Amino acid sequence: MTDPAELFDRLRRAPDIEAPDLVAVDATDRLLLDEAAGLLAACGPGEVAVVDDAFGALTLGAVALHGAADVRVHQDLLVGELALGRNAERTGLTGTYRSLPLGPELVDGARLVLVQAPKALDALREIAEVVAAASTSAGVTVLVGGRVKHMTHAMNDVLRSSFGDVSATLARQKSRVLVARDPRPGPFSFPRCQEHADVGLTVCAHGAVFAGPRIDLGTRALLGALDRMSDATTALDLGCGTGVLAAALARSRPELTVLAVDQSAAAVASATATAAANGLAERIRVVRDDAAATVADGSVDLVVCNPPFHVGAAVVTTAADRLFAAAARVLRPGGELWTVYNGSLRYKPALSRLVGPTKVADATAKFTVTVSTRR
């Protein structure tokens, strides 16, 4: 068994954002591993699954500290997968786990499933439904850990919809673990689809995607600017979420080649479902990548982007800056980036610096829409 402090001190967030208040290992990781210690000792190869391990602490901790072997892992965010890979290499644990989609192969035959609690209840619901449906053993135990301030009684109710026995541990260092046993498979709830007659689109969403099957106000602000966007033959929906902007562009411009990218596996699955629901599956290509890494330099005429401004619980501008820099890289000279953001964030100087001349296209009390022209 490795010393926990030695292991955790070697873990990093990279390639994700580094900031003084952002860590690679938190109190929830440590509590989950401690609560799972006895169960991990009883698990054989392939009997441990991990869901939404932020940067690898759960996976590598289960292996190095408790002897788990052939751990199966699903991380919604691609940067989490990349960070786990780098941390595994850094700690000499490459090859001790397998990355898999959220589905039966991830959890079939597992006796223990460790979960970092997602923000959205629907994300937890989808995880619970997948685990319960694929569990071939009534002896499976699911441990869901999170910060106390983010956990609600509704999470217990969500777990009870798929498990007969749900309880909670005592809190430690402001974290707590929910324990779910006795899987009770039921119908799958995802993807959920909703028709929006006002914009002529059906939106589909998996549990972990932002805004679910609704259309958030920022996206609506960009939809209102579609007819002012320049002529283009290639367009990129950067950080596509459910793919609303990609679908709207493809539907309104039959000559346009549309690419939608997002680092979230749930977003990619959602955007793919949205494209299909609107008869646009042949018009939109959806790819999971980090900051358009798979898109060639100078290959795009038009980029649309509704960037995030939270990383975990921290409000940071770095996440948006990475997407703006990515847009600048993939746009041809003279191409346009249309973006929307909370007006209080004042992204215009960063857009001008990273992309090119930027002007405000629309502004309300809450949102600002800008257009930047690639130098």
N, C-alpha and C positions, 0 to 999 in steps of 0.2 A: 504494500500500500504506500502510495506517495504521500508526502506531507501536503495537506490542503493549501497551506499558505504558499508553499513553493510552486505548486501547480497554478494557483489563481494569479500569483504575481506575474506569471509569464504570459497571461492571456491579454489580448489587445482587441480593440473594436475595429481596427482597419480591415477592409477599406471603408468602413462607415465613418461618420463624422466623429472627430475627437474634440472634446470641449471639457473645461474644468469640472462641470457638473454632470458629465456623462461618463459612465463606468462600463467596464467589460464584464464584471461579476458583481451581482448585488446580493442583498440579504435574502431575497427570495430564492435565488439559486442555492445558497448555502442551506437554507431551511429545507427546501425540497430534498436535497441530497441527504441531509441528516434524517428526515422523516422516512426516507425510502431505504435507509441503510439495511435494515433486516430483510426487506423484500428483495433488494438487489442481490444480497448474498444467496438467496434461494433460487434466483433465476439462472437458467442455462443460456447458452448462445442463442441469439435471436429472439429472446423472450422479453427484451426491454425495448420500448419505443419512447421517443421523445418528440414533443410537438412544440414548435415555436421557441426553441432554444435561441436566446438572443445572439450570443457570440460563441457558443460552444461550451460554456461552463457546465451545463447539465450533462451533455453527452460525454465530454472528456472527463468530467468528475466521476460519472458512473463507471467509466472504464478504468481510470487510473486509481481512484480511491476505493472502489468497491468490486473490481474484477469483472464488470460486465463485458460481454463479448458480442460482436456482430450486432451492435445497437442500430436500430432503424430510426431515422430522423426525418421529420418534415419541418421546414422553416418557410413561412410564407414569404419572407423578404429575401431576395437574392443576396444582398449584402451580408445577411446572417450566414448564409451558406458559404460565401467566400471567406468570411471571418473564421468560421469553424474550420475550413480547410487550412487556412494559414496557421491557426492556433494548433491544429493537430500536427502540422509539420513542425512547428516551433517546439512542441512538447514530445515529439517522437511517437505520436499516436496515429499517424496516417494509416488508413486501412482498417481501423477498428470500428467503423460505422458505415452505414449506407444511407444516402440521401434519397428520399422517395416522395412522391406526391401524397396529398391527403386523400387516402383511399384504402381499400381492403388490404393491399399488400403491405401497407405501413404497420397495421395492427393485428393482422390475422395470426392467431397463436400467441400473442403477447400476454404475459402474465402481469406486467407492470407498464403503465403509461405515465410518463412525467410531462406535465404541461405547464408552461409559463402562461398564466391567465391572459387572454387577449383583452383588448379594450372593449370590444363590442360583444354584447350578449349573443348576437346572431353568430359570431365567430365561434364562441364557446358551444353554442347549440349544434353547429355543423360538426365540430370536433367530437362532441358527445354522440351524435348520431352515427358518425363513421365508426367510432370505437365500438359502440354497442352492437351495430349491425355485423361487424366483422369478428367479434369476439367468439371464438369457438370454445372458450373455457369460461364457465361461470365464476372461476376463481380470479379473473382479471381485476386488478386494482388500478384506479386512476387517481393520481395526485395532481391537483390543480393549485399552483401557488401564485400569490400576488401580493401587492402592497395593500395593507388594510384599508387605506383611504380610497382605493379604487375598487374594493370588493363590496358587493351588495347582497342582500338576501335573494334578490332575483337570480343571482348566479346559482344558488342552491336549487331554486325552482327549475332552472334550465337543466341542471344535471339530473334532477328527479324525473324529468320527462324521458330520460333514457336509462336511468339506473334506479334500482329499488332501494338502495341504501346509500344515503349521503350524510356525511357528518363534517365537522370542522375541528381542526387542531387549535391549541392555544396559540396566541400570537407571540412572535419573537422578533425583536428589532423592527417592529412595525410591518411585519409580513405574517401571512397566515396561509394554511394549506387546507383545501377542501378535499375530502376523501370520498370517492364514489366506487361502489361495488354492486354486484348483482345486475349485470347488463340486461336491459329489456328492449330489444330491437323494435323499432317502429318505422313508419314511412319517412323517407327523406324529404326535407323541406327546401332543399337548394338544388339549382339556383331558383331564386324567386324572381318573377317577371311582373312588371307593371306597365300598363299602357299609358302614355302621356299624349292625349289627343291634341293638346295645345301646341306641341312641337312635332307631332306626327311620328313619334318613335315609341317603341317598346324597349324598356330598359330591364336587363337581367343582372342579378347580383348574387354572388356567393357571400358567405357569412362575414368574411374579414374585410370586404371591400368598403371603402368610404362611402357613406350616404345610402348604402343599400340600393334598392331599385328606384329610389327617388332621384330627382335632378337637383343638385345643390345650387344655391343662389349664385355662387361664383361661376359655375358652368353655364347657368342661364344667362349671365352677363356676357359671356363669350359667344353664346349662341346668337345673341342679339346683334353681334358684330360680324357675323359670317358673310353677309352680302357686301361688306366693305373690305374684305380681305382681297389681296391682289390675285390676279390670274396665276394659276400654277398648274404644273403637270404632276408634281409629287408633293405630298403633304405628310407631316408627322404629328400624331397626337402623342406628346411627350408626357409620360406619367398619366396614362390614359384612363385609369380607374375602370369604370364600367363601359367605357368606349363610346360615351354619348357624343363627344365632339367628332370622333372618327366617323361614326355613323351619320351624323348630320352633314359632314363634309362629303362623304361618299354619295349620299342620297341627293344632295343639291348640285353636285358637279359630276356628272357621269363620266367625264373625260379624266378625272383625277385618280391617280394611284395613291392609295392611303395606307400608311403604316401606323400601327398603334403599339407603343411599348410601355412597359411598366415593370418594376422589379418585384411586384407582389404576384405570387402565383394565383391568389384569389382574384386579383384584378384581371390578369390575363385570361383566366377561365371565364370571368364575367363578360369581358369585352368580346370574347369569342362567341359567347351565348347571345349577347346583344346583337352582334353582326348577323348571326343566323336568324334571330327572331324578326329582323327587319329585312330579310332577303338579301343581305349584303355580304354573305360569307365569302363570295368570290371576289369581292371588291376590296376587302380589308384584310391585311395580313397583321396578325397579332403576335408579338414576340416578348418574351420575358428577358429583360436585360437591365443593366444598371446604367442610368444616365446615357442612354442611346449608344452604349459601347459597341453594339453590333452594326451601327449605321455608319456608312462611309462618309468621310469628310467631304463637304461641299456637294452633297448629293440630293439635297432637299430644297424645294422652292418656298415652302410654307411650313411653319411650326406653330402649333397651338399648345398652350400649357396653362394648367391651373395648378400651380405648385403647392406642396405642403409647407407649412411654416412651424410645425411642431416636430420634434424628435423626442420620442418618449414624452415626458412631462415638461420638457424644456422648450421654450420659444427661441428658435435660432433662425438666422437668415442663411446659414451655410447650405442647408438643403436646397433652397431655391437657387442660390448662387451656382451650385453644381449643375443644376438643370439649365440655367441660363448659359453657362459656359458650354454645355453640351449642345445647346441650340446653335450657338455661334459656330461651333466646330462643324456641324452637319449642314448648315445653311450655305448655299452658294452666295457669292457677292450680290447684293441687291435683294436677296430673299428676306422674308418678313417673319418675325416672331411676334405672335399675339399672345398676351398673357393677362391674367386677372389676379388680383391680390387684395387683401385687406388694406384699405387705404392708409391705415396707421403705420404700416410697415415701410412705406416710402422706398420702394424698390427701384424707382426710376434712375437714380444715379448709378446703381449697380448694373442695370440693363444698358445704360449708355456706355459704361466702361467695358462691359464684357461682350456686348453684341454690336452696338452701333447707335446712331442717332435714334432717340426714343421720344415719342410724343404721346400724350394722353388722348385716347380715343373716346372714352366715356368715364365719368366719375359720379358716384352717388355718395350718400353719407357713409356707406360701408365699404364699397368696392371701387377699385380703379382698374380700368382696362387700358392697356398700353399697346402700341405697335412699335417695334424696333426694327430698323433696317440694317441688315448685315453690311459692314464696311467692305 
